[in-house]
Amino acid sequence: MNPEISYEELATLIKTRAGVQVSVDQLADPGCMFLDLGVDSLGVLGVLADLENRYGVSIDSSDLLGRPVAEFLKTVNSTVKAGA
């Protein structure tokens, strides 16, 4: 399994866990925030929980919730790679 989480995978997780349809282009926008997409903190926590379970890592959510999506994904990928 590739530990790199793609924008496509993140879009699928957001739809599944938060019930919000987003595009890869929206997620890849450097300034895009989850709230801009209609994803609240509970939706983000649902995505994180899914990723933690899937990859067997613990991801600190305290500093991720207020970050742009691109930074969020970069941090999550670093955590997953370190734990893989």
Backbone as a printed PyTorch tensor [residue, N CA C, xyz], in Angstrom:
tensor([[[  0.8480,  -1.1840,   0.0000],
         [  0.0000,   0.0000,   0.0000],
         [  0.8870,   1.2390,   0.0000]],

        [[  0.5900,   2.1660,  -0.8840],
         [  1.3360,   3.4090,  -0.9680],
         [  0.9260,   4.3160,   0.1860]],

        [[  1.8940,   4.7340,   1.0310],
         [  1.5310,   5.5770,   2.1610],
         [  1.2360,   7.0290,   1.7860]],

        [[  1.4270,   7.4020,   0.5320],
         [  1.1480,   8.7710,   0.0940],
         [ -0.3500,   8.9290,  -0.1660]],

        [[ -0.9680,   9.8370,   0.5570],
         [ -2.3980,  10.0890,   0.3930],
         [ -2.5580,  11.1670,  -0.6780]],

        [[ -3.3150,  10.8580,  -1.6940],
         [ -3.4920,  11.7780,  -2.8150],
         [ -4.6890,  12.6970,  -2.5740]],

        [[ -4.7630,  13.7380,  -3.3880],
         [ -5.9320,  14.6120,  -3.3320],
         [ -7.1950,  13.8390,  -3.6960]],

        [[ -7.0670,  12.8800,  -4.6080],
         [ -8.2230,  12.0640,  -4.9890],
         [ -8.7370,  11.2600,  -3.7970]],

        [[ -7.8070,  10.6460,  -3.0660],
         [ -8.1990,   9.8740,  -1.8890],
         [ -8.8150,  10.7820,  -0.8310]],

        [[ -8.2250,  11.9500,  -0.6480],
         [ -8.7610,  12.8930,   0.3280],
         [-10.1710,  13.3350,  -0.0620]],

        [[-10.3960,  13.5860,  -1.3450],
         [-11.7330,  13.9790,  -1.8110],
         [-12.7540,  12.8850,  -1.5120]],

        [[-12.3620,  11.6380,  -1.7220],
         [-13.2530,  10.5140,  -1.4320],
         [-13.5470,  10.4200,   0.0610]],

        [[-12.5200,  10.5950,   0.8770],
         [-12.7120,  10.5540,   2.3290],
         [-13.6260,  11.6820,   2.8090]],

        [[-13.4590,  12.8580,   2.2400],
         [-14.3050,  13.9910,   2.6300],
         [-15.7590,  13.7050,   2.2750]],

        [[-15.9770,  13.1280,   1.1090],
         [-17.3500,  12.7900,   0.7180],
         [-17.9310,  11.7290,   1.6500]],

        [[-17.1250,  10.7240,   1.9620],
         [-17.5880,   9.6200,   2.8030],
         [-17.7850,  10.0380,   4.2550]],

        [[-16.8140,  10.7450,   4.8060],
         [-16.8270,  11.0590,   6.2380],
         [-17.5500,  12.3570,   6.5820]],

        [[-17.5620,  13.3200,   5.6430],
         [-18.1830,  14.6150,   5.9370],
         [-19.4160,  14.8790,   5.0810]],

        [[-19.6360,  14.0390,   4.0720],
         [-20.8050,  14.2070,   3.2220],
         [-20.7350,  15.3980,   2.2880]],

        [[-19.5180,  15.8280,   1.9760],
         [-19.3310,  17.0000,   1.1190],
         [-18.5730,  16.5830,  -0.1350]],

        [[-19.1320,  16.9140,  -1.2890],
         [-18.4910,  16.6240,  -2.5700],
         [-17.5130,  17.7520,  -2.8930]],

        [[-16.2410,  17.4120,  -3.0670],
         [-15.2240,  18.3990,  -3.4290],
         [-14.4110,  17.8670,  -4.5980]],

        [[-13.8170,  18.7860,  -5.3380],
         [-12.9840,  18.3760,  -6.4700],
         [-11.5100,  18.4060,  -6.0700]],

        [[-10.7170,  17.6950,  -6.8260],
         [ -9.2750,  17.6900,  -6.6100],
         [ -8.7160,  19.0950,  -6.7980]],

        [[ -9.2310,  19.8230,  -7.7850],
         [ -8.7630,  21.1910,  -8.0220],
         [ -9.0220,  22.0860,  -6.8180]],

        [[-10.1790,  21.9270,  -6.1880],
         [-10.4760,  22.7170,  -4.9920],
         [ -9.4820,  22.3920,  -3.8790]],

        [[ -9.2320,  21.1130,  -3.6760],
         [ -8.3310,  20.6960,  -2.6070],
         [ -6.8990,  21.1560,  -2.8560]],

        [[ -6.4880,  21.1860,  -4.1090],
         [ -5.1090,  21.5430,  -4.4480],
         [ -4.8500,  23.0460,  -4.4140]],

        [[ -5.8930,  23.8480,  -4.3190],
         [ -5.7230,  25.3010,  -4.2270],
         [ -4.9600,  25.6130,  -2.9400]],

        [[ -3.7900,  26.2550,  -3.0360],
         [ -2.9360,  26.4690,  -1.8570],
         [ -3.6100,  27.2110,  -0.6990]],

        [[ -4.5760,  28.0530,  -0.9790],
         [ -5.2130,  28.8170,   0.0900],
         [ -6.5320,  28.2500,   0.5700]],

        [[ -6.9510,  27.1310,   0.0070],
         [ -8.2610,  26.5660,   0.3190],
         [ -8.2940,  25.9880,   1.7330]],

        [[ -9.3050,  26.3860,   2.4770],
         [ -9.5130,  25.8820,   3.8300],
         [-10.6990,  24.9140,   3.8150]],

        [[-10.7240,  23.9990,   4.7640],
         [-11.8370,  23.0570,   4.8360],
         [-13.1740,  23.7800,   4.9650]],

        [[-13.2080,  24.8290,   5.7690],
         [-14.4680,  25.5660,   5.9320],
         [-14.9340,  26.1920,   4.6240]],

        [[-13.9880,  26.5890,   3.7650],
         [-14.3450,  27.1340,   2.4470],
         [-15.1090,  26.1030,   1.6180]],

        [[-14.8470,  24.8360,   1.8900],
         [-15.4720,  23.7400,   1.1460],
         [-16.7580,  23.2490,   1.8000]],

        [[-17.0650,  23.7940,   2.9650],
         [-18.2480,  23.3510,   3.6960],
         [-17.9790,  22.1800,   4.6220]],

        [[-16.7010,  21.9250,   4.9050],
         [-16.3200,  20.8310,   5.7990],
         [-15.9880,  21.4260,   7.1610]],

        [[-16.7700,  21.0540,   8.1700],
         [-16.5240,  21.5910,   9.5080],
         [-15.4930,  20.7390,  10.2510]],

        [[-15.1970,  21.1380,  11.4800],
         [-14.1590,  20.4430,  12.2450],
         [-14.5120,  18.9820,  12.4990]],

        [[-15.7800,  18.6750,  12.6820],
         [-16.1650,  17.2730,  12.8830],
         [-15.9070,  16.4410,  11.6260]],

        [[-16.1290,  17.0320,  10.4720],
         [-15.8310,  16.3410,   9.2210],
         [-14.3470,  16.0700,   9.0740]],

        [[-13.5280,  17.0660,   9.4310],
         [-12.0730,  16.8960,   9.3600],
         [-11.6270,  15.8150,  10.3400]],

        [[-12.1890,  15.8270,  11.5370],
         [-11.8340,  14.8000,  12.5200],
         [-12.2430,  13.4090,  12.0370]],

        [[-13.3540,  13.3130,  11.3330],
         [-13.7630,  12.0350,  10.7580],
         [-12.7710,  11.5400,   9.7230]],

        [[-12.2880,  12.4560,   8.8900],
         [-11.2690,  12.1050,   7.8920],
         [ -9.9980,  11.6400,   8.5990]],

        [[ -9.5840,  12.3810,   9.6220],
         [ -8.3760,  12.0050,  10.3650],
         [ -8.5220,  10.6320,  11.0190]],

        [[ -9.6770,  10.3700,  11.6090],
         [ -9.9030,   9.0730,  12.2550],
         [ -9.7950,   7.9430,  11.2400]],

        [[-10.3560,   8.1560,  10.0700],
         [-10.2770,   7.1400,   9.0180],
         [ -8.8240,   6.8960,   8.6180]],

        [[ -8.0640,   7.9750,   8.4370],
         [ -6.6560,   7.8460,   8.0530],
         [ -5.8420,   7.1660,   9.1530]],

        [[ -6.1120,   7.5170,  10.4010],
         [ -5.3980,   6.8840,  11.5120],
         [ -5.6630,   5.3820,  11.5450]],

        [[ -6.9070,   5.0070,  11.3680],
         [ -7.2580,   3.5840,  11.3650],
         [ -6.6570,   2.8610,  10.1700]],

        [[ -6.7040,   3.4880,   9.0290],
         [ -6.2150,   2.8670,   7.8020],
         [ -4.7030,   2.6530,   7.8200]],

        [[ -3.9700,   3.6430,   8.3390],
         [ -2.5120,   3.5910,   8.2810],
         [ -1.8520,   3.2660,   9.6180]],

        [[ -2.6450,   3.1080,  10.6710],
         [ -2.1010,   2.7200,  11.9650],
         [ -1.1850,   3.7570,  12.5900]],

        [[ -1.5060,   5.0230,  12.3900],
         [ -0.7070,   6.1040,  12.9610],
         [ -1.6090,   7.0080,  13.7960]],

        [[ -0.9780,   7.8070,  14.6380],
         [ -1.6960,   8.8090,  15.4090],
         [ -1.3530,  10.1760,  14.8260]],

        [[ -2.3750,  10.9120,  14.4380],
         [ -2.1750,  12.2180,  13.8080],
         [ -2.6940,  13.2840,  14.7600]],

        [[ -1.8260,  14.2030,  15.1480],
         [ -2.2010,  15.2760,  16.0670],
         [ -3.0690,  16.2900,  15.3300]],

        [[ -4.3100,  16.3690,  15.7250],
         [ -5.2500,  17.2540,  15.0310],
         [ -5.2190,  18.6820,  15.5470]],

        [[ -4.5730,  18.9230,  16.6600],
         [ -4.6660,  20.2320,  17.3030],
         [ -4.1850,  21.3800,  16.4240]],

        [[ -3.1590,  21.1480,  15.6280],
         [ -2.6670,  22.2410,  14.7880],
         [ -3.0490,  22.0840,  13.3190]],

        [[ -3.8190,  21.0610,  12.9920],
         [ -4.1840,  20.8350,  11.5930],
         [ -5.4950,  21.4960,  11.1910]],

        [[ -6.3910,  21.6790,  12.1310],
         [ -7.7400,  22.1240,  11.7850],
         [ -7.7810,  23.5160,  11.1620]],

        [[ -6.8780,  24.3840,  11.5300],
         [ -6.8910,  25.7370,  10.9890],
         [ -5.9710,  25.9420,   9.8030]],

        [[ -5.4130,  24.8790,   9.2920],
         [ -4.4750,  24.9890,   8.1670],
         [ -5.1890,  24.8180,   6.8300]],

        [[ -4.5960,  25.3870,   5.7700],
         [ -5.1310,  25.1080,   4.4320],
         [ -5.0520,  23.6120,   4.1300]],

        [[ -5.9090,  23.1560,   3.2500],
         [ -5.9930,  21.7350,   2.9150],
         [ -4.6460,  21.2000,   2.4280]],

        [[ -3.9440,  21.9540,   1.5990],
         [ -2.6550,  21.4860,   1.0670],
         [ -1.6460,  21.2530,   2.1930]],

        [[ -1.6060,  22.1420,   3.1710],
         [ -0.7080,  21.9570,   4.3180],
         [ -1.1480,  20.7690,   5.1660]],

        [[ -2.4490,  20.6440,   5.3480],
         [ -3.0130,  19.5150,   6.0840],
         [ -2.5420,  18.2030,   5.4530]],

        [[ -2.6880,  18.0950,   4.1350],
         [ -2.3200,  16.8600,   3.4430],
         [ -0.8190,  16.6040,   3.5330]],

        [[ -0.0260,  17.6450,   3.4180],
         [  1.4310,  17.4950,   3.5250],
         [  1.8150,  16.9670,   4.9110]],

        [[  1.2200,  17.5240,   5.9500],
         [  1.5120,  17.0860,   7.3170],
         [  1.0510,  15.6530,   7.5450]],

        [[ -0.1440,  15.3420,   7.0760],
         [ -0.6640,  13.9800,   7.2310],
         [  0.2330,  12.9850,   6.4940]],

        [[  0.6380,  13.3150,   5.2760],
         [  1.5120,  12.4120,   4.5190],
         [  2.8480,  12.2100,   5.2250]],

        [[  3.4000,  13.2630,   5.8090],
         [  4.6580,  13.1270,   6.5540],
         [  4.4820,  12.1930,   7.7430]],

        [[  3.3700,  12.3330,   8.4380],
         [  3.0920,  11.4830,   9.5950],
         [  2.9110,  10.0300,   9.1740]],

        [[  2.1670,   9.8240,   8.0970],
         [  1.9280,   8.4600,   7.6100],
         [  3.2380,   7.8210,   7.1550]],

        [[  4.0560,   8.5670,   6.4250],
         [  5.3400,   8.0230,   5.9580],
         [  6.2490,   7.6700,   7.1260]],

        [[  6.2680,   8.5130,   8.1440],
         [  7.1160,   8.2600,   9.3120],
         [  6.6590,   7.0180,  10.0700]],

        [[  5.3500,   6.7640,  10.0300],
         [  4.8100,   5.6130,  10.7420],
         [  4.7540,   4.3470,   9.9210]],

        [[  5.0410,   4.4590,   8.6280],
         [  4.9320,   3.2930,   7.7300],
         [  6.1390,   2.3880,   7.8290]]])
